[in-house]
Amino acid sequence: MGFVFQELNLVPELTVGDNIALPLRLDRKRVPSGAIERAAARVGLHRGQLRRLPSQLSGGQQQRAAIARALIISPEVIFADEPTAALDPHTAGGVMMTLRQAAAGTTIVVVTHQPEITRYCDRAVFLYQGRVESVVTAPEPAAVAAHLHALGELASLDDVTVGDAVQSDTVQSDAVHGGAARGRAARRGAAKGGR
């Protein structure tokens, strides 16, 4: 399993090359000859950048180093938590294209609140209250944004209902909460039936 974190988690005192090799070293594995350079090349980093400190790279280059670090262990799955949150839209697009191309053959799970990122994804999975609410194949950013907005509205309605229940006494709270749960289930069923 490989990870690409929102905050990058590159060690500032280590060179970019040493950061890329870190998962292997932490696992007490030998770093194969040329592995760092191959991982870096897959994400568009050149040899000269491997000798620099992370602070000497741009935000997009740092993110590419973080992706290379995830790739060096040849994982079956990469989990990327908001991998473009700190980047401008142009750089974010480049990073997502790099991630998709460099990790060909690897499953990538991206957590994001940015609908435009889904244009680089095969599927968008929407979670609501800890469950899969829906799955959209070949997601379009505008449709994803509308769906996120609808889920946000639904969450707001749930918050109002729960807030009302908290202010009531115990007997009314149980009745209101039970009604709210039935209402959420009905809304979920109607939303799924509409697809």
C-alpha positions as CSV (number, residue, x, y, z in Angstrom):
1,M,0.0,0.0,0.0
2,G,1.3,3.4,-0.9
3,F,0.2,6.8,0.6
4,V,0.2,10.3,-0.8
5,F,-0.7,12.7,2.0
6,Q,-2.3,16.1,1.8
7,E,0.5,17.6,3.8
8,L,3.1,15.7,1.7
9,N,5.1,14.6,4.8
10,L,8.4,15.0,3.1
11,V,11.2,15.1,5.6
12,P,12.7,18.6,5.2
13,E,16.2,17.5,6.3
14,L,16.4,14.7,3.7
15,T,17.1,15.1,0.0
16,V,14.3,14.4,-2.4
17,G,16.0,11.2,-3.4
18,D,16.3,10.1,0.3
19,N,12.6,11.0,0.8
20,I,11.6,8.8,-2.2
21,A,13.6,5.9,-0.7
22,L,12.3,6.3,2.8
23,P,9.5,3.6,2.7
24,L,12.1,1.0,1.7
25,R,14.6,2.1,4.3
26,L,12.0,2.2,7.1
27,D,11.0,-1.4,6.1
28,R,14.7,-2.3,6.3
29,K,14.8,-3.2,2.7
30,R,17.7,-2.6,0.3
31,V,17.1,0.2,-2.2
32,P,17.8,-1.5,-5.6
33,S,20.2,0.3,-7.8
34,G,18.4,2.9,-10.0
35,A,15.1,2.5,-8.2
36,I,15.0,6.1,-6.9
37,E,15.8,7.4,-10.4
38,R,13.2,5.2,-12.0
39,A,10.5,6.3,-9.5
40,A,11.5,9.9,-10.0
41,A,11.4,9.6,-13.8
42,R,7.9,8.2,-13.7
43,V,6.7,11.4,-12.2
44,G,8.8,13.8,-14.2
45,L,11.6,14.6,-11.7
46,H,15.1,14.6,-13.0
47,R,18.4,13.5,-11.4
48,G,19.4,17.1,-10.4
49,Q,16.2,17.5,-8.3
50,L,17.0,14.3,-6.4
51,R,19.9,16.0,-4.6
52,R,17.9,19.0,-3.5
53,L,15.9,19.5,-0.3
54,P,12.1,19.5,-0.6
55,S,12.0,23.2,0.2
56,Q,14.1,23.9,-2.9
57,L,11.2,22.5,-5.1
58,S,7.9,24.0,-6.2
59,G,4.7,22.7,-4.6
60,G,3.9,20.6,-7.7
61,Q,7.4,19.1,-7.7
62,Q,7.1,18.3,-4.0
63,Q,3.8,16.5,-4.7
64,R,5.5,14.5,-7.5
65,A,8.2,13.5,-5.0
66,A,5.5,12.3,-2.7
67,I,4.0,10.3,-5.5
68,A,7.4,8.8,-6.4
69,R,7.8,7.8,-2.7
70,A,4.5,5.9,-2.9
71,L,5.4,4.3,-6.2
72,I,8.9,3.0,-5.2
73,I,7.4,0.1,-3.2
74,S,5.3,-1.0,-6.2
75,P,2.0,-1.1,-4.3
76,E,-1.2,-2.6,-5.5
77,V,-3.2,0.3,-4.1
78,I,-2.3,4.0,-3.5
79,F,-4.4,6.0,-1.1
80,A,-4.2,9.8,-1.9
81,D,-5.7,12.1,0.7
82,E,-6.5,15.5,-1.0
83,P,-3.3,15.3,-3.1
84,T,-4.0,18.6,-4.8
85,A,-5.6,20.7,-2.1
86,A,-2.6,23.1,-1.7
87,L,-2.0,23.4,-5.5
88,D,-3.3,25.9,-8.0
89,P,-5.8,24.3,-10.6
90,H,-3.2,24.1,-13.4
91,T,-0.6,22.4,-11.2
92,A,-3.3,20.2,-9.6
93,G,-4.3,18.9,-13.1
94,G,-0.7,18.1,-13.9
95,V,-0.2,16.3,-10.7
96,M,-3.4,14.2,-11.2
97,M,-2.3,13.3,-14.8
98,T,1.1,12.3,-13.5
99,L,-0.4,10.2,-10.7
100,R,-2.7,8.5,-13.2
101,Q,0.0,7.8,-15.8
102,A,2.8,6.9,-13.4
103,A,0.7,4.5,-11.4
104,A,-0.7,2.7,-14.4
105,G,-1.8,-0.8,-13.3
106,T,-2.2,0.3,-9.7
107,T,-5.5,1.1,-8.1
108,I,-5.6,4.7,-6.8
109,V,-8.1,5.8,-4.2
110,V,-8.3,9.6,-4.1
111,V,-10.2,11.5,-1.3
112,T,-11.1,14.9,-2.5
113,H,-13.7,17.7,-2.0
114,Q,-12.7,19.2,-5.4
115,P,-15.1,18.1,-8.1
116,E,-12.7,19.1,-10.9
117,I,-10.3,16.3,-9.8
118,T,-12.8,13.7,-10.7
119,R,-12.2,14.3,-14.4
120,Y,-9.0,12.1,-13.8
121,C,-11.0,9.3,-12.2
122,D,-12.8,6.3,-13.7
123,R,-15.4,6.4,-10.9
124,A,-16.6,8.7,-8.2
125,V,-17.9,7.1,-5.0
126,F,-20.0,9.3,-2.7
127,L,-20.0,8.6,1.0
128,Y,-22.8,9.8,3.3
129,Q,-23.0,9.0,7.0
130,G,-20.3,6.4,6.7
131,R,-21.9,4.5,3.9
132,V,-21.6,4.4,0.1
133,E,-24.4,6.7,-1.1
134,S,-23.8,6.2,-4.8
135,V,-21.2,5.4,-7.5
136,V,-20.9,7.4,-10.7
137,T,-18.9,6.0,-13.6
138,A,-17.0,8.5,-15.8
139,P,-17.8,11.4,-13.5
140,E,-18.1,14.9,-14.9
141,P,-17.0,17.7,-12.5
142,A,-20.3,19.7,-12.9
143,A,-22.4,16.6,-12.1
144,V,-20.1,15.8,-9.2
145,A,-20.4,19.3,-7.8
146,A,-24.2,19.2,-8.0
147,H,-24.2,15.8,-6.3
148,L,-22.0,17.1,-3.5
149,H,-24.2,20.1,-3.1
150,A,-27.3,17.8,-2.8
151,L,-25.5,15.7,-0.2
152,G,-24.6,18.9,1.7
153,E,-28.2,20.0,1.7
154,L,-29.3,16.6,2.9
155,A,-26.7,16.8,5.7
156,S,-28.0,20.3,6.7
157,L,-31.5,18.8,7.0
158,D,-30.2,16.0,9.1
159,D,-28.4,18.5,11.3
160,V,-31.5,20.6,11.8
161,T,-33.5,17.5,12.8
162,V,-30.9,16.2,15.2
163,G,-30.6,19.8,16.6
164,D,-34.3,19.9,17.2
165,A,-34.2,16.5,18.9
166,V,-31.5,17.6,21.3
167,Q,-33.6,20.5,22.5
168,S,-36.6,18.2,23.2
169,D,-37.2,16.0,26.2
170,T,-36.3,12.3,26.0
171,V,-39.6,10.9,24.8
172,Q,-40.0,13.5,22.0
173,S,-36.4,13.2,21.1
174,D,-36.8,9.5,20.4
175,A,-39.9,10.1,18.3
176,V,-38.3,12.9,16.3
177,H,-35.0,11.0,15.8
178,G,-36.9,7.9,14.7
179,G,-38.9,10.0,12.3
180,A,-35.8,11.7,11.0
181,A,-34.2,8.3,10.4
182,R,-37.2,7.1,8.4
183,G,-37.2,10.4,6.5
184,R,-33.5,10.1,5.6
185,A,-34.1,6.5,4.4
186,A,-37.0,7.7,2.3
187,R,-35.0,10.5,0.8
188,R,-32.1,8.1,0.1
189,G,-34.5,5.7,-1.6
190,A,-36.0,8.4,-3.7
191,A,-32.6,9.7,-4.7
192,K,-31.4,6.3,-5.7
193,G,-34.6,5.5,-7.5
194,G,-34.2,8.7,-9.6
195,R,-31.0,7.5,-11.2
